[in-house]
Amino acid sequence: MAAARADLAAFATTLAQHLPGQWYRKWEGFPPPKGHRPVADRVWDCGPTRSALLDVPDGPVALLHGPDDETLCVIERPRYSRQYLVAPLKPEGFKPHHFRDVDEPGGIAVPNDPVRAAAAVARRVLPRHHRALDAIHQCARAQPEPPHRPAAPEDSAAQFAAEVRPGRR
Protein backbone atom coordinates (compact mmCIF):
# COMPACT_ATOMS: atom_id res chain seq x y z
CA MET A 1 0.00 0.00 0.00
CA ALA A 2 2.97 2.32 0.56
CA ALA A 3 3.83 2.17 -3.16
CA ALA A 4 0.24 3.01 -4.04
CA ARG A 5 0.30 6.02 -1.70
CA ALA A 6 3.55 7.24 -3.23
CA ASP A 7 2.20 6.75 -6.76
CA LEU A 8 -0.97 8.67 -5.94
CA ALA A 9 0.98 11.45 -4.22
CA ALA A 10 3.31 11.87 -7.19
CA PHE A 11 0.45 11.69 -9.69
CA ALA A 12 -1.71 14.21 -7.78
CA THR A 13 1.19 16.64 -7.35
CA THR A 14 2.02 16.57 -11.05
CA LEU A 15 -1.67 16.78 -11.99
CA ALA A 16 -2.05 19.90 -9.82
CA GLN A 17 0.96 21.53 -11.49
CA HIS A 18 -0.61 21.07 -14.94
CA LEU A 19 -4.12 22.33 -14.13
CA PRO A 20 -4.96 25.93 -15.06
CA GLY A 21 -4.62 28.36 -12.17
CA GLN A 22 -2.93 27.83 -8.82
CA TRP A 23 -3.60 24.28 -7.65
CA TYR A 24 -1.84 22.37 -4.90
CA ARG A 25 -2.11 18.87 -3.49
CA LYS A 26 -3.11 18.25 0.09
CA TRP A 27 -2.62 14.72 1.34
CA GLU A 28 -5.56 13.36 3.27
CA GLY A 29 -4.97 10.39 5.53
CA PHE A 30 -7.90 8.86 7.34
CA PRO A 31 -8.06 6.06 9.87
CA PRO A 32 -9.96 3.09 8.45
CA PRO A 33 -12.73 1.96 8.31
CA LYS A 34 -14.83 5.15 8.57
CA GLY A 35 -12.20 7.61 7.44
CA HIS A 36 -13.39 8.32 3.90
CA ARG A 37 -17.02 8.99 4.81
CA PRO A 38 -16.59 12.82 5.16
CA VAL A 39 -14.94 13.03 1.74
CA ALA A 40 -17.41 10.58 0.15
CA ASP A 41 -20.32 12.68 1.40
CA ARG A 42 -18.86 15.77 -0.27
CA VAL A 43 -18.07 14.13 -3.62
CA TRP A 44 -20.16 16.00 -6.17
CA ASP A 45 -20.78 12.93 -8.28
CA CYS A 46 -22.95 9.94 -7.51
CA GLY A 47 -20.73 7.79 -9.69
CA PRO A 48 -17.74 5.54 -9.17
CA THR A 49 -15.66 7.96 -7.09
CA ARG A 50 -18.08 8.00 -4.17
CA SER A 51 -18.52 4.23 -4.36
CA ALA A 52 -14.78 3.63 -4.50
CA LEU A 53 -14.22 5.81 -1.43
CA LEU A 54 -16.78 3.81 0.52
CA ASP A 55 -15.75 0.40 -0.83
CA VAL A 56 -12.01 0.89 -0.21
CA PRO A 57 -11.93 2.72 3.12
CA ASP A 58 -8.18 2.40 3.62
CA GLY A 59 -7.19 3.46 0.09
CA PRO A 60 -5.12 6.59 -0.38
CA VAL A 61 -6.87 9.88 -1.15
CA ALA A 62 -5.42 13.16 -2.40
CA LEU A 63 -7.30 16.44 -2.44
CA LEU A 64 -6.35 19.15 -4.89
CA HIS A 65 -7.19 22.68 -3.80
CA GLY A 66 -7.53 25.36 -6.43
CA PRO A 67 -8.64 28.92 -6.95
CA ASP A 68 -12.03 30.07 -5.68
CA ASP A 69 -12.26 27.28 -3.06
CA GLU A 70 -12.40 24.56 -5.68
CA THR A 71 -11.50 21.09 -4.48
CA LEU A 72 -10.93 17.91 -6.47
CA CYS A 73 -10.68 14.42 -5.02
CA VAL A 74 -8.15 12.07 -6.64
CA ILE A 75 -8.11 8.34 -5.93
CA GLU A 76 -6.90 5.22 -7.64
CA ARG A 77 -9.57 3.58 -9.77
CA PRO A 78 -10.37 0.16 -8.32
CA ARG A 79 -9.72 -2.77 -10.69
CA TYR A 80 -7.98 -0.46 -13.23
CA SER A 81 -4.33 -0.23 -12.29
CA ARG A 82 -3.48 2.44 -14.85
CA GLN A 83 -6.30 4.88 -14.09
CA TYR A 84 -7.36 7.36 -11.45
CA LEU A 85 -10.71 8.90 -10.58
CA VAL A 86 -10.98 12.67 -10.30
CA ALA A 87 -14.17 14.23 -8.95
CA PRO A 88 -15.07 17.67 -7.61
CA LEU A 89 -16.15 18.11 -4.01
CA LYS A 90 -19.17 20.14 -2.94
CA PRO A 91 -18.17 23.44 -1.39
CA GLU A 92 -18.62 23.76 2.35
CA GLY A 93 -20.73 26.41 4.02
CA PHE A 94 -23.84 26.04 1.86
CA LYS A 95 -27.21 24.67 2.86
CA PRO A 96 -28.89 21.68 1.18
CA HIS A 97 -31.50 23.80 -0.59
CA HIS A 98 -28.73 25.67 -2.44
CA PHE A 99 -27.82 22.43 -4.25
CA ARG A 100 -31.39 21.47 -5.14
CA ASP A 101 -31.63 22.54 -8.80
CA VAL A 102 -27.92 22.58 -9.62
CA ASP A 103 -26.54 20.02 -12.06
CA GLU A 104 -23.76 17.91 -10.56
CA PRO A 105 -20.45 18.55 -12.31
CA GLY A 106 -19.47 14.86 -12.06
CA GLY A 107 -16.09 13.20 -12.05
CA ILE A 108 -14.12 11.28 -14.64
CA ALA A 109 -11.64 8.45 -14.96
CA VAL A 110 -8.25 9.60 -16.23
CA PRO A 111 -5.13 7.80 -17.43
CA ASN A 112 -2.07 7.56 -15.21
CA ASP A 113 -0.31 10.14 -17.39
CA PRO A 114 -0.72 13.35 -15.33
CA VAL A 115 -0.32 15.69 -18.32
CA ARG A 116 -3.06 13.94 -20.32
CA ALA A 117 -5.15 13.66 -17.16
CA ALA A 118 -4.82 17.41 -16.50
CA ALA A 119 -5.94 18.17 -20.04
CA ALA A 120 -9.01 15.94 -19.60
CA VAL A 121 -9.86 17.48 -16.21
CA ALA A 122 -9.41 21.02 -17.55
CA ARG A 123 -11.60 20.27 -20.55
CA ARG A 124 -14.32 18.11 -18.97
CA VAL A 125 -14.50 18.65 -15.21
CA LEU A 126 -13.44 22.22 -14.45
CA PRO A 127 -15.93 24.01 -16.77
CA ARG A 128 -18.85 22.04 -15.30
CA HIS A 129 -17.48 22.61 -11.80
CA HIS A 130 -17.26 26.39 -12.39
CA ARG A 131 -20.85 26.50 -13.70
CA ALA A 132 -22.11 24.51 -10.71
CA LEU A 133 -20.23 26.74 -8.25
CA ASP A 134 -21.65 29.85 -9.91
CA ALA A 135 -25.15 28.38 -9.63
CA ILE A 136 -24.63 27.55 -5.95
CA HIS A 137 -23.45 31.09 -5.20
CA GLN A 138 -26.42 32.52 -7.11
CA CYS A 139 -28.86 30.30 -5.18
CA ALA A 140 -27.26 31.32 -1.88
CA ARG A 141 -27.63 35.02 -2.73
CA ALA A 142 -31.23 34.63 -3.95
CA GLN A 143 -32.43 32.47 -1.07
CA PRO A 144 -30.07 32.37 1.91
CA GLU A 145 -32.56 30.49 4.11
CA PRO A 146 -34.66 27.47 3.15
CA PRO A 147 -38.16 28.23 1.86
CA HIS A 148 -40.76 28.53 4.58
CA ARG A 149 -43.41 25.86 4.62
CA PRO A 150 -46.71 26.72 6.24
CA ALA A 151 -47.72 24.51 9.13
CA ALA A 152 -50.15 21.73 8.38
CA PRO A 153 -53.73 22.51 9.41
CA GLU A 154 -54.73 20.92 12.67
CA ASP A 155 -57.79 18.83 11.92
CA SER A 156 -59.28 16.56 14.47
CA ALA A 157 -60.20 13.02 13.58
CA ALA A 158 -63.91 13.89 13.89
CA GLN A 159 -63.64 16.73 11.38
CA PHE A 160 -61.78 14.44 8.99
CA ALA A 161 -64.42 11.73 9.32
CA ALA A 162 -67.20 14.26 8.74
CA GLU A 163 -65.53 15.49 5.57
CA VAL A 164 -64.91 12.00 4.25
CA ARG A 165 -68.39 10.67 5.02
CA PRO A 166 -70.79 13.63 4.92
CA GLY A 167 -74.32 12.96 6.14
CA ARG A 168 -73.28 10.29 8.62
CA ARG A 169 -73.18 11.30 12.22
Secondary structure, 3 states (H helix, E strand, C coil): CHHHHHHHHHHHHHHHHHCCCCCEEEEECCCCCCCCHHHHHHECCCCHHHHHHHHCCCCCEEEEECHHHCEEEEEECCCCCCEEEEEEECCCCCCHHHCCCCCCCCCEEEECCHHHHHHHHHHHHHHHHHHHHHHHHHHHHHCCCCCCCCCCCCCCHHHHHHHHCCCCC
